[in-house]
Amino acid sequence: HHHPPSSGSQPPLQPTVEKRARNRPRTAATTTAAMLSSASRAAASPALRRSVASASAASRRAASSAAASLKGDYTVVDHEYDAVVVGAGGAGLRAAMGLSEAGFRTACVSKLFPTRSHTVAAQGGVNAALGNMSEDDWRWHMYDTVKGSDWLGDQDAIHYMCREAPAAVLELESFGLPFSRTEDGKIYQRAFGGQSLDYGKGGQAHRCACAADRTGHAMLHTLYGRSLAFDTTYFIEYFAMDLLMSDDGQCAGVTALNMEDGTVHRIKAKNTVLATGGYGRAYFSCTSAHTCTGDGNSMAMRAGIAHQDPEFVQFHPTGIYGAGCLMTEGCRGEGGILR
């Protein structure tokens, strides 16, 4: 479009569109913008105004047709299982293994590769009243746990955990977890904070089974290796987005996003297990990984499922603020006192 020469001796204004970079493709939008810009600087002819209007209408039509073609343009893949487990840390892998072993067709969905789950970061060890270092009793362990919670903990759950802990540790050993050993070949147990003998009257307990300072690392790798013996389908690097809920409030599975290609997967299941870990990253200062963001909690919340005891977040009592370091509970087990 060229402007009519003006009545004075000034040269005609050149359209600003000519100043665009040579390698930039000319689109309807850039041409229209250029036209509008030059039109606003000089008295445009009616023909130019008509041309600007028609180009702008054309660009609006193109945008609306592009939006229409994108609407609902997702690849959705349907799956059906007896059970789906969300999360592939220590708890998720063990749940998926147990379900597969019992004959259920099982899927395990994880936003991370299983050995990158946060279980891998645990260092101290796992308490269980094995009695390898001295006489011990799971009831003493239960007393310590209830007392450590200031009598706020769920005592039925604590009862179950402490009673079953020795069998769970021996099961992990049978899976191949390389626990540290005493000289006579038993699982070595170290002193840990908050653990006593004889209901607090017998002094420090040595109850914490460990694999050097990398217990969680050994546990996660052992469980992942063992879990591959079972016929579980792993959806690795799939981000679980929402629970599928029926009209009567029953959970019927999950939806997940394949982070590699953006496809959406609807996983229908008769049983859904959430093993999605903690939400330490809800706090300004914490030592959990940046992946610990409470995805499972938020999925349940959006589905209207009740939460119980959300304030029971694990606070490690000794950290170095700002550095992001923990001082192990073993400090207290060895006699350390915070002053």
Order of alpha helices (4+ residues) and beta strands (2+ residues): alpha-alpha-beta-alpha-beta-beta-alpha-alpha-beta-beta-alpha-beta-beta-beta-beta-alpha-beta-beta-alpha
